Amino acid sequence: MTRRWLPSGRLARRSRGFVLGGIWLRWRTWARANELDGLLARGADPMDSDELSLRVGQLGSARSRARLACALRGAVELADRQPEPFRMARSRIRRTEIRASRVLLLELAERVDSCAPVGVEGLGLTSLLIGDRASPLYDGDARRSVTVAAFTALVALERGHPTANTIDS
C-alpha cells in the first residue's frame, strides 16, 4: 500500500511528531530563540532551516506581535514614570535614552502591532531590542543608541522577507 499523502523526498530529521513540526523542533527553536532572532535580524533566509521557519511563524503571529508592541509601550511608560527610590538599583532600563526616542519607539510598536505584513528582519531586530540584555534599552555600553536601534528595526519592517497578514483573534 502506498501512502500518497506523505511528502516524497527527504524530510528534515526529527521535525515530524505528534505536534505539527514536532516537539523536538519546538524545543530547539525555543532554546535558540535569541540566536535565531539574531540570524533573522541579519537577513537570513527563513527557509534555510526548520528552526528559522518556525521562529518566523512564532514572531509573525498576532500574539507575538502584540507582546512585542506591549513591551515597547511598557518600556516607554516605565521610562516616563518617576523612579521609586528603593528600586532604582533594580531598574535596568536607560530612561533618558528611551524618553528621547519615545516617538520612534511608539511608532515601532504601532507598526509591529498592525495586521499588515512586515519584514522578518524587523521583527528579529525588535525582539532582540526587547529581549536581549545587551540591547541599547538596557546596556549603556551598547554599540548603538536606542534611537538608531529603533529606527533600524522600523526600516527593516518595511523590507526583506515579509510575514503573512495577521488575523485578529
N, C-alpha and C positions, 0 to 999 in steps of 0.2 A: 504494500500500500504506500503510495507516495503522498507526501504532505505538501501540497502546493501552497498552502498558506504560510509555510516557513520561508523566510528570505533565502534566496540562493546566494552563494558567495560566503565569504568569511565574515563571521560575527566577531565583534570585539570580545576578548576574553573576559569572563566574569561580569559581563554587563547585562546578562539576562537573569531574571529571577522572578520571584513572586510579585514584586512591586515593579512597575514599569521602570526599566533602567537597572533594576536590581539593587538590593540593599547594599551590596559591596560598593557599587559605583556611587551611590548616595553618600555613604560613609567617607569614601575617598574625597569626594567633592567637598563635603563639609570640612574635613580635616585640612584641606588645602585651599580653603576659600580665599584667604588673603593673597596667596601665591597666584591663584587663578585670576583674581581681580587685577593683580599687577600685570599679568600677561595680557589680559583683555585691554587694560589701560594703555599698554604699549602697542596695541593694534594687532594682536594675534588673531588668526582666523578661528572663529568659533567651531569650525568643522575639523580642526586639527586633532581633537581628541574628544572622547566621550565626556570627560570631566568638564572641558571647556563648554561643550554644547549644553550640558546640564546646568552649568553655572550661568550661562546666558539666559536660559529659561527661568532660573531662580531670580536673577536680577531683574529680568524683564516682566516678572509677574506683577499684577496690580498691588498685591500685598507687600511685596518687597519694595516697590517704588514708593508706596505710601509710607513705609517705615523709613526709607532714606529721607524723604521730604520732611517727615515729622522730626527726625533727628537734626536736620539742618535748621528748621524753625526753632527747635528746642535750644540749640546752641546759641542762636541769636537772642532768644528770650532770656536765657541764663546770663548771657553777657550784659544784657540791659539791666538786670537786677543788681541791687546793691549787695555786695558780698557780706555774708554773715561773718562776724569777727572770729569765731572759733572754728569755722570751716574753711578759712582762707588757705590753710596749708593743704587741704584736701582738694581744693578746686584746681583743676589742671588745665582748664581752657585758657586761651590767650584773649582775655576780654577786650583789650584795647584794639587789637587787630580785627577781631570779629565785629566789633562795633563799627570800625572803619570800613569793613566790607559788607555791612549789613544788607544794603540794597542788592548787591551781587549774589549773596548767599540766599536771600529770599527769592530772587529771580530763578536761581538754580533749583530751589525747592519747588517752585511753581512749575517749571519745565519738567522736572523729574516726575512730579505728581500728575501731569497731564496724561490723557489717554492716547495721545499721538505716539507714533513710533519714534524712538530715539536711538542714537548711536550707542552701541555696546561699549565702546571705549569711554564714553562719557559716564555711563553707569559704573564702569570699573573704577574710574577716577573718583567719582562721588563716593562710592563705597569705601575706597581707601582713605579719602579725606575724613570720613566719619569714623571708620573702624580701626585705622592704623594709628597707634600711639606716637609714631614718628611723623605724623602729618602736621602741617602748619597750624591746625586748630589747637594742637596740644603742645608741640615742641618748639621752643624758642630758637633752637639751633637748626630748624628745618632749612633745606636749601632754598625753598620758595616761600613767598609770603602767602597769607590766606587769600588775598586779592588775586594773585597770579594763579593759585591752585583752583579757585572757584571759577575764574574766567576760562582757564584751560578746560575744565570739566564742562562748562556751559558750551563752549565752542565744539568740543568733542561730541556732545549730544546731537549736534546737527550733521555730523559726518560719520563715515565708516560703516560698519555692518549694522543695519537697523534692526531693532526688535520688532516684534509684531505689535499691532494695536492691542492695548489692554482693554478689558471689559470690566466695567464697574460691577461689583457683586452686590 
